[in-house]
Amino acid sequence: MLRFYTAGESHGQALLAFLSGLPAGLRVEMGVINHELHRRQLGYGRGGRQKIEKDTAEIFAGVRHGQTIGAPIALRIENRDWANWEKILPVEASEAAETKSRKLTAPRPGHADLAGSQKFHFHDARYVLERASARETAARVAAGAFAKQLLNEFALEIASHTIQVGHVRLERAANWEEIRDICKDLASPLRCVDAAVQEKMKAEVDAALKAGDTVGGVFEVVAHNVPVGLGSHAQWDEKLDGKLAQALMSVQAVKAVEIGSGILAAGSYGSEVQDEISYDQAARRFRRSSNRAGGLEGGITNGEDLVIRGYLKPISTLRKALGTADMVTKEPVQAAYERSDWCVVPAGGVAGEAMVALVLADAFLQKFGGDSLAETRRNFESYGRQIDEF
Ligand SMILES: Cc1cc2nc3c(=O)[nH]c(=O)nc-3n(C[C@H](O)[C@H](O)[C@H](O)COP(=O)(O)O)c2cc1C
């Protein structure tokens, strides 16, 4: 239903996003899109680039008079660094000295540099890293802002917070209100709901920087007010847990995805893991005693908060460079170093929110359809009555 893709190199002219399948009549606020882009640039442990670039989106198609018109949406985020790269990465063939100056033949372990160069038959990893770079998440975040605006129309909200940086972990559960509030606090350095734990996380980031090293961590994305019944148990590729896992796993540096308390559950007894069901007569709705399933059972949303975590490996580009082999000379050399972040957990969370929003909006439109928002709303409300009367 909802399709999107992105284009653009990290140091090219711009990033582009294309989004198709949104109903007509959805109000689009540029402020919301730019706010999400700004949030992606924040976080303790980011490199110099975030300071020189302030991302903003421009819409070229699909939105007129402040609302969607049912046509594909095209948007662009300018790379402000392009001025410094114009001669290095020109579109046209070039013999200029600058064009050769940033060739990268010492592939960085942990990046797509070597495998991508071998696959596409380049002896310059520049072409690969330019697209593999997580700069691409800016385009995803802009597309995700549309999905969020659709979901918000139906009271569904998405937020994320940091639960681990390096070896420092938030050991308690956070509730929805805390997570929503910390997302609004743009001054929060690592978007952790516990101030004391956050101080320890900051120290971990500082220690990594001092040692020329990097850290990974875990972000948690929570979707609140999710209706029962998105996704399906009926076919493997309709299961929403599978779609969400793929979406989060596709975020650069995410190496594992957890839904609810999935990792802990693997080492527990069944009696410790399931969420018992009861019926609340007054509210006329089913309830669960806990939400260890993270809002998904059998690949279907069950009406509880959707809780999904992305596990980020430490950033691969190290100031204290790792050993590698030059792609041209085949000699042992030190891996190339490019200006780099050394902790991206909060930004990873923002990219994770966008991916969860896009997957949920797609599942939402599959369930409720509608060429106009009014039609989607009628279908949603009618289904709501069916659930109330169940
Ligand atoms: C928001 C964000 C920012 C990132 N910034 C950097 C960076 O500055 N330097 C770096 O080496 N990796 C960075 N990464 C991770 C790499 O893009 C990623 O590890 C690499 O493309 C290889 O992909 P893989 O780790 O998914 O296999 C970042 C990831 C995210 C989510």
The ligand as an ORCA input file, in Angstrom:
! r2SCAN-3c Opt
* xyz 0 1
  C      22.406      7.635     12.624
  C      23.616      6.849     12.226
  C      24.828      7.508     12.009
  C      25.963      6.795     11.662
  N      27.139      7.460     11.510
  C      28.264      6.762     11.245
  C      29.531      7.418     11.176
  O      29.636      8.646     11.357
  N      30.629      6.663     10.921
  C      30.540      5.310     10.727
  O      31.549      4.665     10.523
  N      29.369      4.654     10.784
  C      28.229      5.350     11.022
  N      27.036      4.676     11.101
  C      26.992      3.241     10.846
  C      27.326      2.857      9.411
  O      26.556      3.567      8.470
  C      27.157      1.354      9.195
  O      27.758      0.642     10.223
  C      27.778      0.917      7.874
  O      27.100      1.552      6.799
  C      27.785     -0.570      7.661
  O      26.500     -1.085      7.690
  P      26.074     -2.186      8.749
  O      26.723     -1.799     10.029
  O      24.575     -2.056      8.819
  O      26.527     -3.517      8.236
  C      25.881      5.379     11.482
  C      24.666      4.717     11.695
  C      23.544      5.434     12.078
  C      22.258      4.708     12.328
*
